[in-house]
């Protein structure tokens, strides 16, 4: 019926062009077909593991239990190019949270020339990095923890509270997190491990926590800010707890 209508209105010679326009314009196509626009999944299952392992074990079989989620959008909701998209995997044990990031890397790395893996690297967010924000209290997503890991293995851990008119950062927060990274041709992997005692709470199966996942890549003016749940701010910004997704801890 749609093809016939287009032929009547615009003529056969414009049929293909108009179909392309309708397909690209998702909103228009949804109106014509009655379908709802596709939305990014806002819930991620965090699989339980019974045996803890060193975060340096990037090839551990434990990662096979994790539900991979591929982040395909910038903070604005616009689609990111394939070569900047990344995949995150989350696991939990009775002792700790595990997070691994896998990403293509075809453009030059933006990393530190000198690094100290024995302490947090403030300003890491100005270089290539992957991040997780996680809020243990579902009802208070404005109070959360920020963990970052770079392709060099450098890391950052911060305590955050977002208030109506300001953001409070605990620069001295010390989680004793561990991190690792591996750079291969065309690919990088980064991972971090944080024990629950650093978050002040241990989840139980079925618990829902709030949070988000991010990647910063490249240099200005083409620097990319990817977000699992787009924050939809005018300028790139990650600290928007109202836009957090849900981490569900499963067994």
C-alpha positions as CSV (number, residue, x, y, z in Angstrom):
1,X,0.0,0.0,0.0
2,X,2.9,2.4,0.8
3,X,4.5,1.8,-2.6
4,X,1.2,2.3,-4.4
5,X,0.6,5.6,-2.5
6,X,4.0,6.9,-3.4
7,X,3.5,6.1,-7.1
8,X,0.2,7.9,-7.1
9,X,1.6,11.0,-5.4
10,X,5.1,11.4,-6.8
11,X,5.3,9.1,-9.9
12,X,7.3,6.0,-10.5
13,X,10.6,7.9,-11.1
14,X,10.6,9.2,-7.5
15,X,9.6,6.0,-5.8
16,X,13.0,4.8,-4.8
17,X,14.2,8.2,-3.6
18,X,11.1,8.7,-1.4
19,X,11.5,5.3,0.1
20,X,15.1,6.1,1.1
21,X,14.0,9.4,2.7
22,X,11.3,7.6,4.7
23,X,13.6,4.9,5.9
24,X,16.3,7.5,7.0
25,X,13.7,9.6,8.7
26,X,12.8,7.1,11.4
27,X,10.2,9.3,12.9
28,X,8.3,9.6,9.7
29,X,8.5,5.9,9.0
30,X,7.2,5.1,12.5
31,X,4.2,7.4,12.0
32,X,3.3,5.6,8.7
33,X,3.8,2.1,10.1
34,X,2.5,2.6,13.6
35,X,5.8,1.4,15.1
36,X,7.5,3.0,18.0
37,X,11.0,4.4,17.4
38,X,13.9,2.0,18.5
39,X,15.4,3.0,21.8
40,X,18.7,2.0,23.4
41,X,18.3,-0.7,26.0
42,X,18.5,1.0,29.5
43,X,19.0,-2.1,31.6
44,X,22.1,-4.3,31.8
45,X,22.3,-7.7,33.5
46,X,25.4,-8.1,35.7
47,X,26.1,-11.9,35.9
48,X,27.3,-13.5,39.1
49,X,30.5,-15.5,39.3
50,X,31.5,-17.8,42.2
51,X,35.3,-17.5,41.9
52,X,37.2,-14.3,42.0
53,X,40.1,-13.8,39.6
54,X,42.9,-11.2,39.0
55,X,41.7,-8.3,36.8
56,X,44.9,-8.9,34.7
57,X,43.2,-12.0,33.3
58,X,41.6,-10.4,30.3
59,X,41.1,-13.8,28.7
60,X,39.6,-15.5,31.7
61,X,36.6,-17.7,30.9
62,X,34.7,-15.8,33.5
63,X,34.1,-13.0,31.0
64,X,32.1,-15.5,28.9
65,X,29.3,-15.2,31.5
66,X,29.0,-11.5,31.1
67,X,26.2,-9.9,29.0
68,X,28.0,-7.7,26.4
69,X,26.5,-4.3,25.7
70,X,27.8,-2.3,22.7
71,X,27.7,1.4,23.1
72,X,26.9,3.0,19.7
73,X,26.0,6.6,20.6
74,X,27.6,9.8,21.6
75,X,26.4,11.7,24.7
76,X,24.0,13.6,22.4
77,X,22.3,10.5,21.2
78,X,23.8,10.8,17.7
79,X,25.2,7.6,16.3
80,X,29.0,7.2,16.7
81,X,31.0,5.7,13.9
82,X,31.8,2.0,14.0
83,X,35.5,2.6,14.7
84,X,34.7,4.4,17.9
85,X,32.0,2.1,19.4
86,X,32.9,-0.1,22.3
87,X,31.6,-3.1,24.3
88,X,31.3,-3.3,28.0
89,X,31.0,-6.5,30.2
90,X,30.1,-6.5,33.9
91,X,30.5,-9.3,36.4
92,X,30.0,-9.5,40.1
93,X,31.1,-11.9,42.8
94,X,30.3,-11.8,46.5
95,X,33.5,-9.8,46.9
96,X,33.9,-7.4,43.9
97,X,32.7,-5.8,40.7
98,X,34.5,-6.5,37.5
99,X,34.2,-4.4,34.3
100,X,35.9,-5.0,30.9
101,X,35.9,-2.6,28.0
102,X,36.7,-3.8,24.4
103,X,37.1,-1.2,21.7
104,X,38.5,-0.8,18.2
105,X,41.4,1.7,18.0
106,X,42.3,2.8,14.5
107,X,43.1,6.4,15.3
108,X,46.2,7.5,17.2
109,X,46.0,7.0,20.9
110,X,45.8,10.0,23.2
111,X,47.7,8.7,26.2
112,X,50.3,9.9,28.8
113,X,53.9,9.8,27.9
114,X,54.7,9.3,31.6
115,X,52.5,7.2,33.9
116,X,52.3,6.1,37.5
117,X,50.0,3.1,38.0
118,X,50.5,3.2,41.8
119,X,48.2,6.2,42.2
120,X,45.1,7.8,40.6
121,X,45.8,10.0,37.6
122,X,43.6,13.1,37.8
123,X,42.8,14.6,34.5
124,X,42.7,11.2,32.9
125,X,39.3,12.1,31.4
126,X,41.2,14.5,29.0
127,X,42.8,11.6,27.2
128,X,41.5,8.2,25.9
129,X,39.6,6.5,28.6
130,X,36.6,4.3,29.5
131,X,34.5,4.9,32.5
132,X,31.7,3.5,34.7
133,X,29.5,5.6,37.0
134,X,27.7,3.4,39.6
135,X,25.2,4.4,42.3
136,X,24.5,1.7,45.0
137,X,21.3,3.4,46.1
138,X,18.7,3.1,43.4
139,X,16.7,5.9,45.0
140,X,19.7,8.3,45.1
141,X,21.4,8.1,41.8
142,X,22.9,11.5,42.4
143,X,25.3,9.9,44.9
144,X,27.7,7.6,42.9
145,X,31.2,6.5,42.3
146,X,33.3,7.1,39.1
147,X,35.9,4.7,38.0
148,X,38.1,5.2,34.9
149,X,40.7,3.1,33.1
150,X,43.0,4.2,30.2
151,X,44.7,2.1,27.5
152,X,47.9,2.5,29.6
153,X,46.3,0.9,32.7
154,X,46.1,4.3,34.5
155,X,43.1,4.7,36.6
156,X,40.9,7.2,38.5
157,X,38.4,6.6,41.4
158,X,36.2,9.4,42.7
159,X,33.2,9.8,45.0
160,X,30.5,12.1,43.4
161,X,27.4,13.8,44.7
162,X,25.4,16.0,42.2
163,X,23.3,18.7,43.9
164,X,20.9,21.1,42.1
165,X,23.5,23.8,41.8
166,X,26.8,22.1,42.0
167,X,28.7,18.9,42.0
168,X,30.7,17.7,45.0
169,X,33.8,15.5,44.2
170,X,35.7,13.5,46.8
171,X,39.1,13.7,45.3
172,X,40.7,11.7,48.1
173,X,38.3,8.7,47.8
174,X,40.4,5.6,47.8
175,X,38.8,2.4,46.6
176,X,41.9,0.3,46.2
177,X,40.7,-0.6,42.7
178,X,42.9,-2.6,40.4
179,X,43.1,-2.1,36.7
180,X,44.7,-3.5,33.5
181,X,44.9,-2.8,29.8
182,X,46.2,-4.3,26.6
183,X,46.9,-2.7,23.3
184,X,46.8,-4.7,20.1
185,X,46.8,-3.7,16.5
186,X,43.5,-2.1,15.9
187,X,42.1,-2.9,19.3
188,X,42.4,-2.0,23.0
189,X,41.1,-3.8,26.1
190,X,40.8,-2.2,29.5
191,X,39.4,-3.7,32.8
192,X,38.9,-2.7,36.4
193,X,38.0,-4.4,39.6
194,X,36.5,-2.8,42.7
195,X,35.7,-4.6,46.0
196,X,32.2,-3.9,47.4
197,X,33.6,-2.6,50.7
198,X,34.8,0.4,48.7
199,X,31.2,1.1,47.6
200,X,29.9,0.7,51.2
201,X,27.4,-2.0,50.1
202,X,27.3,-5.5,48.7
203,X,24.5,-6.2,46.2
204,X,22.2,-9.2,46.3
205,X,20.8,-11.1,43.4
206,X,17.8,-9.1,42.0
207,X,19.1,-5.8,43.2
208,X,19.1,-2.8,40.9
209,X,21.7,-0.1,40.9
210,X,21.9,2.9,38.7
211,X,24.8,4.0,36.5
212,X,26.2,4.7,33.1
213,X,29.1,3.7,30.8
214,X,31.3,6.0,28.7
215,X,34.2,6.3,26.4
216,X,36.3,9.4,25.5
217,X,38.4,9.1,22.4
218,X,40.5,11.4,20.2
219,X,41.5,15.0,20.2
220,X,39.5,18.2,19.6
221,X,37.9,19.3,17.4
222,X,36.9,15.7,16.6
223,X,37.0,14.3,20.2
224,X,34.3,11.7,20.8
225,X,32.3,11.3,24.0
226,X,30.3,8.1,23.9
227,X,27.6,7.1,26.4
228,X,25.6,4.0,27.0
229,X,22.7,6.2,28.1
230,X,23.0,9.5,26.3
231,X,22.9,12.5,28.6
232,X,21.4,14.8,26.0
233,X,23.1,17.9,27.2
234,X,23.9,20.8,24.9
235,X,27.7,20.3,25.4
236,X,29.4,17.0,26.2
237,X,28.6,16.1,29.9
238,X,28.5,12.8,31.7
239,X,27.4,13.8,35.2
240,X,23.7,13.5,34.6
241,X,22.3,10.9,37.0
242,X,18.7,11.5,35.8
243,X,19.8,9.7,32.6
244,X,21.4,6.7,34.3
245,X,20.5,3.2,33.2
246,X,20.0,0.2,35.5
247,X,22.4,-2.5,36.4
248,X,20.6,-5.6,37.6
249,X,22.6,-8.1,39.5
250,X,21.6,-11.7,38.5
251,X,22.6,-15.2,39.4
